Amino acid sequence: MQGAWSPRDQVQSPGRMSALGRSSVILLTYVLAAIELTCLFMQFSVLPYLSRKLGLDSIAFGYLQTTFGVLQLLGGPVFGRFADQRGARAALTLSFLAALALYLLLAAASSPALPGVYLLFASRLPGALMHTLPAAQMVITDLSAPEERPAALGRLGLCFGVGVILGSLLGGTLVSAYGIQCPAILAALATLLGAVLSFTCIPASTKGTKTDTQTPPPGGPQASVFDLKAIASLLRLPDVPRIFLVKVASNFPTGLFSVMFSIISMEFFQLEAAQAGYLMSFFGLLQMVTQGLVIGQLSSRFSEEVLLRASVLGFIAVGLAMAWMSSVFHFCLLVPGLVFSLCTLNVVTDSMLTKAVSTSDTGAMLGLCASVQPLLRTLGPTVGGFLYRSFGVPIFGHVQVAINVLVLLVLWRKPMPQRKDKVR
């Protein structure tokens, strides 16, 4: 394998990988992603209790969640372009500093002496710059060989699983033992550590010197981070629109179900809070195993086109089962198929999309990919709530089947291109 890496290592400028070797940078990036995701899920476990303590009703809590989703949706592509222009070190440091601000505001909101509701809504504002996962994906994409990229990106699932399990466990335990403010303070300290590690150990850029096309020529116009036309132009590159549309369309039904899951778990499954937490931990564990172990093995044996079709077929099978689901036991039986399809779809489409653009644009493209989930979180409460109240839980299975059958027909009619990588 060492020979396959020599060309990429040779294009690195002398000072760029001096602090840590390539393997160490990738490992540290996984650690930083795990820290951020753990803190994020700690926040998710605290937020409902803090909102209730401050007297917010379900509508106000929905506004709070929507605000965070919209800010992440708007900030994702701009942050990705910032990462391309300013480098991995600046991107990861900025993301952790934004997270630090969020958790400090969250801790302040839980203080009786301060205007908690205003601070709680203000704590959503730094979410526009909290994009550690896309920044980590950019680093791994830049430092991974094209044929190993799906497996390398899939290992971030281990970080996600650690975040779901450890964050949910720590959040609930600390709230019960020490109060609502404790998880926010611990998250602030952890993100401060992440900012220090990012600034001191991550190289300024993980891109080869031949691809540093973002620097304008002397006397030329300075490229803007907020150049929306440049960001949108990525979606007009060959094959990108189809791949991106497949990603959004196949994610849409599962996104609707995920947004409504807390309501479904209470009303349809009739689960207590602790039982719902165990179910989420089961979901996180499956995602950790699937992305961290299964996808890496499959990507070495099958092409991305085959894996993409398999994920869509999995969604169709899960949708059929979901339409007939009547208990939490039935849901537990279909969760492995749902997790496999969801993880495979996201990893494979991320890999395809980063291969479809030049290395100098991988951050912006991953920022666009990261905006898919905030988009679903923004539209999900309205669309999902209407479908659930009007037709019940089976409608999510019907929507899953209908959309993914159309996606499968598109994939069979015109297969996705098999790319090695763009010229670097």
Steps between C-alpha positions, in 0.01 A plus 500: 500500500790739560575529134147608425541791739830638379357727228259662741766546766735657248258778409480619860700812565782459753333677790152362461537160656796576722314492831345157448518231236208424272378203705523697824305790351222264389490336844488837676221608264294198608561590866395862442182386324418267792549786749272734307227239447508395866452862607225548242298203627556614859335825393212315334432310824502821708302730270147360563544521878643851486219614271242359739675667796485835320129457426513442123209308350528251214448770236778719638726195525423429133604855411822443692579185305404657169726798568796268551415304185470811282830642627678171431338482157620849408840466661602161359596597142666827611698317767611242242629775272678658798667164567617478137647850510642520853592137559417221742661660806297821472177311423519258792613772742214728394247219536616416853504866604142536373403191700672648806287815466184291466566296814597807705173668400315179583661489844413867555138435395461253786596765758197644686666843519514542120231532229493131418260499203692768310832329569356165394398637160830691475684171556368380162684774309851343513345191339555666161875435544484163678605264222771280648375189320521649146844642587609156618361345180702751296823408680438128453402551135815702429730246670337178378558321172187501279455122521518514882279804542166320574663295776680803644183709502306205638724486806353832605198287587700370796531861615128554450418187699730608783332841496147358512571248776745695716332837451151373583631305800707787638228757440230309684729390783646845562158669493369255760809522722617861473230702325434637154800735495764226542484338153525841332808591704665164428421539129654849504823365653511213249453731202769733635734201501391423144579856391848481655574162338374625162711815513819331618493158332297518178702618196410835349387325182447140403486572127788452260690805380383436143141549603523822693297675237312715747786754527439770238784629283673823611275793427203273426169507685495332841280190506216543746390240751144621443512457121172310467536477121826310540336265750194446279722438197616174661146366462520555125808286445455177299312227692486705822129596470390136465713376787391785725134448409526129584655593836224747587210291369600176673573681827168687497261225628741386773557862597127553547475190719806603706360847567171350622663211689476660846123542451461154346694336783268658758164469325533199267758286680399634846858506624626671813792743474752241621372240255524747212858570608586130486351482150712797389809333645417185303466714187834669572676169560373358171607812314845484659548137396354549151702808405813406685529135401243377246524773235880482494486129423228538238671791323809285444292233324226690317484815292332816625223453242415156643503629858278794405242273338516267801426789735197607294371142488547488879292814540220343292501184714503704822215717370285194430567370851436843656158517331398187693683583824282488813739481797843603618614139457421520129693827481806342666493227234512749213751741658809305375378529139417867548842575648681308226315682223539842660872462574582349161308767311668789681854360488481398133339824379750710699783304341353536150442873538851571627642308204288705263665830603860612519686464829487876548118477522455194724421715805226693320350181360501332843341816639220459248466134600486600866209734423274209408426403862431860617268536200308192611493624862359831375226353279446184703291630793241655268481228232553208737252635753231541233555147365503344847185675620314435174603142413689351796834317514446276190517806272874528565546149360288579195698818429824305547399240242360746244800735496765229500331303221530813286865542604573136413346545155723803442809306608416205276417715201826695515772352725721730702850563358795320654766758575847454633550861600542843355843627401668639805 
